[in-house]
Amino acid sequence: MKNKINIFSNNKINSFVTKLLSDYELTFFKLEDIDYKQQYTEVNIVIINGDKDTDKINLDNLNENYLIISNIINKKLNLNKKSHLLNVPTSVSNIKNKIENFLQNIKFCFHDISIENEKLTNLKNNSFCYLTKAELEILICLIREKETSKSFIKENILKIKSNIETNSLESHLTRIRKKMNEIETVVKIQTRNEKLLITT
């Protein structure tokens, strides 16, 4: 399953950027479409091309899940310390390294938990545990979608064909739930028929 990235820009996206991010599922939006409430469960790249673009967004309200690519000098942007900034023009390798570094260090938050790399933390009591790659992908999928089918996770994350009988997903869910109980989060994963939901 490809990880998702939201791209916000009021200009035509450079083919270089889309080629660089070809391993990701890209969704394109206008700058005015930024949802500041959803930013903790999304990965976002904002492309600012000139002073007019800065009037369309609230830079102070962007968190660490935003990478801002800008051709405006740093002083004019007045960024908060949470957001990541990439000034262009710069070298291709610098752009690639900055984007890859940003994507590797994304932090997802949902109610009282945060996920950073493979570390699951309860933000209220600071207890934590580590997730396997599959557990991480399943939990992030649920946080983003809120509700999804078991078949979707089997096929897109675990790479199990729908006609194959296996308890692999149930085993992963059991381990995720156990780890969530260990850190005493209020977040729960519920099963309803063939659907999975994340709730509090």
Order of alpha helices (4+ residues) and beta strands (2+ residues): beta-alpha-beta-beta-alpha-beta-alpha-beta-alpha-beta-beta-beta-beta-alpha-beta-alpha-alpha-beta-beta
